[in-house]
Each structure stands twice: as structure tokens, then as C-alpha cells.
């Protein structure tokens, strides 16, 4: 699933899902991405969710990661097979082997705006 890169958390964002977060408390290596309409509205991840990723954390099997696939930020899970990395995109795309340097970060938090 394609995601929209929002930028480093330490720069601050006006995104409603990040309201109430002390963005200064996050390390400099954390960044945010927003899920688009491909995520839909039923499931553990939904359209408009903001995911916080750590670009310095080493990705392990089944980690939810953000990767640069053909100049698009994509969300998926990874599996290490031998010395290779298999990227399994969210929502119906075929998995593929990627280079380690294509991994941008491991998702460590989810921010969601709740409407009253």
C-alpha cells in the first residue's frame, strides 16, 4: 500500500492525528507517514492513520515497515530469507525481494484521530 511521507517528527506537523503528542520527545530518527484511501475503513489500519516509523531500527521478520519501492513509499511486512529480504506489501500486491537499503523504517507507533 502506498503511503504519504509526512517528514521527521521533530519538525512538527499540523496533522490532526498527531494532536496531543509531544513531538519534541521523539528522537530525530523518527518520521511519519499517512495511510491513503487504499487502507479502507475497516481493519486494524484505516485511511487517515498516521504511522510513526524509526529509520534506525533493524527490521526483523514480520515487522511492519516502510520501503522505497520504485520511488514510492510502500507499507508492508518483511521476512528475511537467508541473506535476502522479502517485502510483502499490504493489501493485495505481490511480494518481492528488495535490497536492505530500500527499507526506510520500522513502524513503532500508530496515531489515529477520533471524531466525537
MARSEDREN-861213 format. One record per residue: residue number from 1; x negated, y, z of N, C-alpha, C, O in turn. Coordinates in steps of 0.05 Angstrom, whole numbers, padded with zeros to 5 digits. Layout:
+-----+--------+---------+--------+---------+----------+--------+--------+---------+--------+--------+---------+--------+
: num : n_east : n_north :   n_up : ca_east : ca_north :  ca_up : c_east : c_north :   c_up : o_east : o_north :   o_up :
+-----+--------+---------+--------+---------+----------+--------+--------+---------+--------+--------+---------+--------+
: NUM :      X :       Y :      Z :       X :        Y :      Z :      X :       Y :      Z :      X :       Y :      Z :
...
+-----+--------+---------+--------+---------+----------+--------+--------+---------+--------+--------+---------+--------+
This chain:
+-----+--------+---------+--------+---------+----------+--------+--------+---------+--------+--------+---------+--------+
: num : n_east : n_north :   n_up : ca_east : ca_north :  ca_up : c_east : c_north :   c_up : o_east : o_north :   o_up :
+-----+--------+---------+--------+---------+----------+--------+--------+---------+--------+--------+---------+--------+
:   1 : -00017 :  -00023 :  00000 :   00000 :    00000 :  00000 : -00018 :   00025 :  00000 : -00037 :   00027 :  00016 :
:   2 : -00011 :   00043 : -00017 :  -00026 :    00068 : -00019 : -00019 :   00086 :  00005 :  00005 :   00087 :  00013 :
:   3 : -00039 :   00099 :  00017 :  -00034 :    00117 :  00039 : -00046 :   00144 :  00032 : -00064 :   00146 :  00016 :
:   4 : -00036 :   00165 :  00045 :  -00046 :    00192 :  00041 : -00066 :   00199 :  00062 : -00060 :   00198 :  00086 :
:   5 : -00091 :   00205 :  00054 :  -00112 :    00213 :  00073 : -00106 :   00241 :  00084 : -00103 :   00259 :  00068 :
:   6 : -00105 :   00243 :  00110 :  -00099 :    00269 :  00123 : -00124 :   00284 :  00132 : -00125 :   00308 :  00134 :
:   7 : -00145 :   00268 :  00138 :  -00171 :    00280 :  00146 : -00178 :   00273 :  00175 : -00163 :   00259 :  00189 :
:   8 : -00202 :   00283 :  00183 :  -00211 :    00277 :  00210 : -00193 :   00288 :  00231 : -00182 :   00310 :  00228 :
:   9 : -00188 :   00273 :  00253 :  -00170 :    00282 :  00274 : -00181 :   00307 :  00288 : -00165 :   00324 :  00297 :
:  10 : -00207 :   00309 :  00291 :  -00218 :    00332 :  00306 : -00213 :   00358 :  00292 : -00215 :   00379 :  00305 :
:  11 : -00204 :   00358 :  00266 :  -00198 :    00383 :  00252 : -00170 :   00392 :  00259 : -00163 :   00415 :  00252 :
:  12 : -00154 :   00375 :  00271 :  -00127 :    00383 :  00278 : -00109 :   00380 :  00253 : -00118 :   00384 :  00231 :
:  13 : -00084 :   00374 :  00258 :  -00065 :    00371 :  00237 : -00038 :   00381 :  00246 : -00031 :   00379 :  00270 :
:  14 : -00022 :   00391 :  00228 :   00005 :    00401 :  00235 :  00026 :   00379 :  00231 :  00049 :   00385 :  00231 :
:  15 :  00017 :   00354 :  00229 :   00036 :    00333 :  00224 :  00054 :   00329 :  00248 :  00044 :   00326 :  00270 :
:  16 :  00080 :   00327 :  00245 :   00098 :    00324 :  00267 :  00093 :   00298 :  00284 :  00098 :   00298 :  00308 :
:  17 :  00084 :   00277 :  00271 :   00079 :    00252 :  00286 :  00056 :   00255 :  00305 :  00053 :   00238 :  00323 :
:  18 :  00039 :   00275 :  00301 :   00016 :    00279 :  00319 :  00022 :   00299 :  00342 :  00004 :   00305 :  00358 :
:  19 :  00046 :   00309 :  00343 :   00054 :    00327 :  00365 :  00051 :   00313 :  00392 :  00060 :   00290 :  00395 :
:  20 :  00038 :   00326 :  00410 :   00034 :    00315 :  00437 :  00008 :   00301 :  00440 :  00000 :   00294 :  00463 :
:  21 : -00006 :   00295 :  00418 :  -00033 :    00283 :  00420 : -00054 :   00305 :  00425 : -00052 :   00326 :  00413 :
:  22 : -00072 :   00300 :  00442 :  -00095 :    00318 :  00446 : -00116 :   00310 :  00426 : -00133 :   00293 :  00431 :
:  23 : -00115 :   00322 :  00402 :  -00132 :    00314 :  00380 : -00162 :   00319 :  00386 : -00179 :   00307 :  00374 :
:  24 : -00168 :   00338 :  00405 :  -00195 :    00343 :  00412 : -00208 :   00319 :  00428 : -00232 :   00317 :  00430 :
:  25 : -00191 :   00302 :  00439 :  -00201 :    00280 :  00454 : -00210 :   00256 :  00437 : -00223 :   00238 :  00447 :
:  26 : -00203 :   00256 :  00412 :  -00212 :    00235 :  00394 : -00240 :   00239 :  00385 : -00249 :   00262 :  00380 :
:  27 : -00256 :   00218 :  00381 :  -00283 :    00220 :  00371 : -00283 :   00231 :  00343 : -00263 :   00230 :  00329 :
:  28 : -00306 :   00241 :  00334 :  -00309 :    00253 :  00308 : -00305 :   00233 :  00285 : -00300 :   00240 :  00263 :
:  29 : -00309 :   00207 :  00291 :  -00307 :    00186 :  00271 : -00279 :   00176 :  00267 : -00275 :   00156 :  00252 :
:  30 : -00258 :   00188 :  00279 :  -00231 :    00180 :  00275 : -00218 :   00198 :  00254 : -00222 :   00222 :  00253 :
:  31 : -00201 :   00186 :  00237 :  -00187 :    00201 :  00216 : -00158 :   00190 :  00215 : -00152 :   00169 :  00226 :
:  32 : -00141 :   00205 :  00201 :  -00113 :    00198 :  00199 : -00104 :   00194 :  00171 : -00114 :   00208 :  00152 :
:  33 : -00086 :   00175 :  00167 :  -00073 :    00171 :  00141 : -00043 :   00169 :  00146 : -00034 :   00160 :  00167 :
:  34 : -00027 :   00176 :  00126 :   00002 :    00175 :  00128 :  00013 :   00155 :  00109 :  00004 :   00153 :  00086 :
:  35 :  00033 :   00139 :  00118 :   00045 :    00119 :  00101 :  00066 :   00133 :  00083 :  00081 :   00150 :  00093 :
:  36 :  00067 :   00125 :  00058 :   00087 :    00136 :  00040 :  00112 :   00119 :  00038 :  00117 :   00102 :  00055 :
:  37 :  00128 :   00124 :  00017 :   00154 :    00111 :  00015 :  00152 :   00081 :  00009 :  00171 :   00067 :  00013 :
:  38 :  00129 :   00071 :  00000 :   00125 :    00042 : -00004 :  00129 :   00027 :  00022 :  00137 :   00003 :  00021 :
:  39 :  00125 :   00040 :  00045 :   00127 :    00026 :  00070 :  00156 :   00020 :  00077 :  00162 :   00001 :  00092 :
:  40 :  00175 :   00035 :  00065 :   00203 :    00030 :  00071 :  00211 :   00040 :  00099 :  00196 :   00055 :  00111 :
:  41 :  00234 :   00030 :  00109 :   00243 :    00040 :  00134 :  00251 :   00017 :  00153 :  00263 :   00021 :  00174 :
:  42 :  00243 :  -00008 :  00146 :   00248 :   -00030 :  00165 :  00222 :  -00047 :  00166 :  00213 :  -00058 :  00146 :
:  43 :  00212 :  -00048 :  00190 :   00187 :   -00063 :  00194 :  00171 :  -00050 :  00215 :  00178 :  -00030 :  00227 :
:  44 :  00148 :  -00062 :  00220 :   00131 :   -00051 :  00241 :  00117 :  -00025 :  00233 :  00110 :  -00009 :  00250 :
:  45 :  00114 :  -00021 :  00207 :   00103 :    00004 :  00196 :  00124 :   00015 :  00178 :  00135 :   00001 :  00161 :
:  46 :  00130 :   00041 :  00181 :   00151 :    00053 :  00164 :  00141 :   00079 :  00152 :  00121 :   00091 :  00160 :
:  47 :  00156 :   00088 :  00131 :   00149 :    00113 :  00117 :  00146 :   00136 :  00137 :  00163 :   00139 :  00155 :
:  48 :  00125 :   00151 :  00134 :   00121 :    00174 :  00152 :  00103 :   00168 :  00176 :  00094 :   00187 :  00190 :
:  49 :  00098 :   00143 :  00182 :   00080 :    00136 :  00204 :  00052 :   00147 :  00197 :  00043 :   00148 :  00174 :
:  50 :  00038 :   00156 :  00218 :   00011 :    00164 :  00216 : -00007 :   00144 :  00230 : -00002 :   00138 :  00254 :
:  51 : -00026 :   00133 :  00216 :  -00044 :    00113 :  00227 : -00071 :   00127 :  00233 : -00081 :   00143 :  00216 :
:  52 : -00082 :   00121 :  00256 :  -00108 :    00132 :  00263 : -00128 :   00110 :  00260 : -00125 :   00088 :  00270 :
:  53 : -00150 :   00116 :  00245 :  -00170 :    00096 :  00239 : -00197 :   00105 :  00249 : -00203 :   00129 :  00249 :
:  54 : -00214 :   00085 :  00256 :  -00241 :    00090 :  00265 : -00260 :   00081 :  00243 : -00261 :   00058 :  00236 :
:  55 : -00275 :   00101 :  00232 :  -00293 :    00094 :  00210 : -00319 :   00081 :  00219 : -00334 :   00071 :  00202 :
:  56 : -00324 :   00081 :  00245 :  -00349 :    00069 :  00254 : -00345 :   00040 :  00265 : -00365 :   00026 :  00270 :
:  57 : -00320 :   00032 :  00268 :  -00315 :    00005 :  00279 : -00319 :  -00017 :  00257 : -00309 :  -00013 :  00235 :
:  58 : -00332 :  -00038 :  00264 :  -00336 :   -00060 :  00246 : -00310 :  -00076 :  00243 : -00298 :  -00083 :  00263 :
:  59 : -00302 :  -00080 :  00218 :  -00277 :   -00095 :  00213 : -00281 :  -00125 :  00217 : -00301 :  -00136 :  00209 :
:  60 : -00261 :  -00137 :  00231 :  -00261 :   -00166 :  00236 : -00237 :  -00178 :  00222 : -00219 :  -00164 :  00212 :
:  61 : -00236 :  -00204 :  00221 :  -00214 :   -00219 :  00209 : -00187 :  -00209 :  00219 : -00184 :  -00206 :  00243 :
:  62 : -00169 :  -00204 :  00201 :  -00141 :   -00196 :  00206 : -00139 :  -00168 :  00216 : -00117 :  -00160 :  00224 :
:  63 : -00160 :  -00152 :  00217 :  -00158 :   -00124 :  00224 : -00142 :  -00109 :  00202 : -00146 :  -00115 :  00178 :
:  64 : -00126 :  -00090 :  00210 :  -00112 :   -00072 :  00192 : -00132 :  -00051 :  00184 : -00143 :  -00037 :  00202 :
:  65 : -00138 :  -00047 :  00159 :  -00159 :   -00029 :  00150 : -00150 :  -00010 :  00128 : -00129 :  -00016 :  00115 :
:  66 : -00164 :   00011 :  00125 :  -00161 :    00029 :  00102 : -00185 :   00026 :  00085 : -00208 :   00026 :  00094 :
:  67 : -00180 :   00022 :  00059 :  -00202 :    00017 :  00040 : -00199 :   00035 :  00015 : -00176 :   00043 :  00008 :
:  68 : -00221 :   00042 :  00003 :  -00221 :    00057 : -00022 : -00221 :   00037 : -00045 : -00242 :   00026 : -00052 :
:  69 : -00198 :   00033 : -00057 :  -00194 :    00015 : -00080 : -00188 :   00032 : -00105 : -00167 :   00043 : -00107 :
:  70 : -00206 :   00032 : -00123 :  -00203 :    00048 : -00148 : -00195 :   00077 : -00143 : -00176 :   00087 : -00155 :
:  71 : -00209 :   00089 : -00124 :  -00205 :    00118 : -00117 : -00178 :   00123 : -00104 : -00169 :   00146 : -00105 :
:  72 : -00165 :   00103 : -00093 :  -00140 :    00106 : -00077 : -00145 :   00095 : -00049 : -00158 :   00074 : -00046 :
:  73 : -00135 :   00108 : -00029 :  -00135 :    00097 : -00002 : -00113 :   00076 : -00001 : -00090 :   00082 : -00005 :
:  74 : -00121 :   00052 :  00006 :  -00102 :    00030 :  00008 : -00103 :   00018 :  00036 : -00124 :   00018 :  00050 :
:  75 : -00080 :   00008 :  00045 :  -00077 :   -00004 :  00071 : -00075 :  -00034 :  00068 : -00059 :  -00044 :  00051 :
:  76 : -00090 :  -00049 :  00084 :  -00088 :   -00078 :  00082 : -00103 :  -00092 :  00105 : -00116 :  -00079 :  00121 :
:  77 : -00102 :  -00118 :  00105 :  -00116 :   -00134 :  00124 : -00141 :  -00146 :  00111 : -00141 :  -00150 :  00086 :
:  78 : -00161 :  -00151 :  00126 :  -00185 :   -00163 :  00114 : -00191 :  -00190 :  00127 : -00184 :  -00196 :  00150 :
:  79 : -00204 :  -00207 :  00111 :  -00214 :   -00233 :  00121 : -00242 :  -00236 :  00110 : -00247 :  -00232 :  00086 :
:  80 : -00260 :  -00243 :  00127 :  -00288 :   -00248 :  00119 : -00290 :  -00277 :  00112 : -00283 :  -00295 :  00128 :
:  81 : -00300 :  -00282 :  00088 :  -00304 :   -00310 :  00079 : -00333 :  -00312 :  00070 : -00341 :  -00302 :  00049 :
:  82 : -00348 :  -00326 :  00086 :  -00377 :   -00327 :  00081 : -00388 :  -00299 :  00084 : -00384 :  -00285 :  00104 :
:  83 : -00402 :  -00290 :  00064 :  -00413 :   -00262 :  00064 : -00395 :  -00243 :  00049 : -00404 :  -00221 :  00043 :
:  84 : -00371 :  -00251 :  00042 :  -00353 :   -00234 :  00026 : -00330 :  -00224 :  00042 : -00324 :  -00235 :  00064 :
:  85 : -00317 :  -00203 :  00033 :  -00294 :   -00191 :  00046 : -00270 :  -00192 :  00028 : -00271 :  -00181 :  00006 :
:  86 : -00249 :  -00206 :  00037 :  -00224 :   -00208 :  00021 : -00205 :  -00187 :  00033 : -00200 :  -00187 :  00057 :
:  87 : -00195 :  -00169 :  00016 :  -00176 :   -00148 :  00024 : -00148 :  -00157 :  00015 : -00144 :  -00162 : -00009 :
:  88 : -00129 :  -00158 :  00034 :  -00102 :   -00166 :  00028 : -00084 :  -00142 :  00032 : -00077 :  -00135 :  00054 :
:  89 : -00077 :  -00129 :  00009 :  -00060 :   -00104 :  00011 : -00033 :  -00110 :  00024 : -00022 :  -00132 :  00021 :
:  90 : -00022 :  -00090 :  00037 :   00005 :   -00092 :  00049 :  00025 :  -00090 :  00026 :  00021 :  -00076 :  00006 :
:  91 :  00046 :  -00105 :  00028 :   00070 :   -00102 :  00011 :  00065 :  -00110 : -00018 :  00066 :  -00094 : -00036 :
:  92 :  00058 :  -00136 : -00022 :   00062 :   -00148 : -00048 :  00040 :  -00146 : -00069 :  00044 :  -00157 : -00091 :
:  93 :  00018 :  -00134 : -00064 :  -00003 :   -00134 : -00084 : -00021 :  -00157 : -00080 : -00023 :  -00169 : -00058 :
:  94 : -00035 :  -00165 : -00101 :  -00053 :   -00188 : -00099 : -00078 :  -00181 : -00083 : -00088 :  -00158 : -00084 :
:  95 : -00088 :  -00201 : -00069 :  -00113 :   -00196 : -00053 : -00137 :  -00196 : -00072 : -00136 :  -00206 : -00094 :
:  96 : -00158 :  -00184 : -00063 :  -00182 :   -00183 : -00079 : -00207 :  -00181 : -00061 : -00205 :  -00173 : -00038 :
:  97 : -00229 :  -00189 : -00072 :  -00254 :   -00186 : -00057 : -00264 :  -00158 : -00062 : -00263 :  -00147 : -00084 :
:  98 : -00274 :  -00146 : -00040 :  -00285 :   -00118 : -00042 : -00312 :  -00118 : -00029 : -00320 :  -00136 : -00015 :
:  99 : -00326 :  -00096 : -00035 :  -00353 :   -00092 : -00023 : -00348 :  -00080 :  00005 : -00329 :  -00066 :  00010 :
: 100 : -00367 :  -00085 :  00023 :  -00366 :   -00074 :  00050 : -00363 :  -00044 :  00050 : -00349 :  -00033 :  00067 :
: 101 : -00377 :  -00030 :  00032 :  -00377 :   -00001 :  00032 : -00350 :   00011 :  00022 : -00347 :   00035 :  00024 :
: 102 : -00332 :  -00006 :  00013 :  -00305 :    00004 :  00005 : -00287 :   00007 :  00030 : -00266 :   00020 :  00028 :
: 103 : -00294 :  -00005 :  00052 :  -00278 :   -00003 :  00077 : -00282 :   00024 :  00089 : -00305 :   00032 :  00095 :
: 104 : -00261 :   00039 :  00093 :  -00263 :    00066 :  00104 : -00260 :   00067 :  00134 : -00271 :   00084 :  00147 :
: 105 : -00244 :   00049 :  00145 :  -00239 :    00049 :  00174 : -00220 :   00027 :  00182 : -00205 :   00016 :  00166 :
: 106 : -00221 :   00021 :  00208 :  -00203 :    00002 :  00221 : -00181 :   00017 :  00236 : -00187 :   00035 :  00251 :
: 107 : -00156 :   00010 :  00231 :  -00134 :    00024 :  00244 : -00134 :   00017 :  00274 : -00135 :  -00006 :  00282 :
: 108 : -00134 :   00038 :  00291 :  -00135 :    00034 :  00320 : -00110 :   00045 :  00335 : -00107 :   00040 :  00358 :
: 109 : -00093 :   00060 :  00320 :  -00070 :    00072 :  00334 : -00049 :   00079 :  00313 : -00055 :   00083 :  00290 :
: 110 : -00024 :   00080 :  00322 :  -00001 :    00088 :  00306 :  00013 :   00111 :  00319 :  00018 :   00111 :  00343 :
: 111 :  00019 :   00132 :  00303 :   00034 :    00155 :  00313 :  00060 :   00156 :  00297 :  00059 :   00155 :  00272 :
: 112 :  00082 :   00158 :  00311 :   00108 :    00159 :  00297 :  00124 :   00182 :  00309 :  00125 :   00186 :  00333 :
: 113 :  00137 :   00197 :  00291 :   00155 :    00218 :  00300 :  00183 :   00207 :  00304 :  00194 :   00195 :  00286 :
: 114 :  00193 :   00210 :  00328 :   00221 :    00201 :  00334 :  00239 :   00225 :  00333 :  00233 :   00246 :  00344 :
: 115 :  00262 :   00221 :  00320 :   00281 :    00243 :  00318 :  00303 :   00238 :  00338 :  00314 :   00216 :  00340 :
: 116 :  00310 :   00258 :  00353 :   00330 :    00256 :  00374 :  00358 :   00260 :  00363 :  00377 :   00259 :  00377 :
+-----+--------+---------+--------+---------+----------+--------+--------+---------+--------+--------+---------+--------+
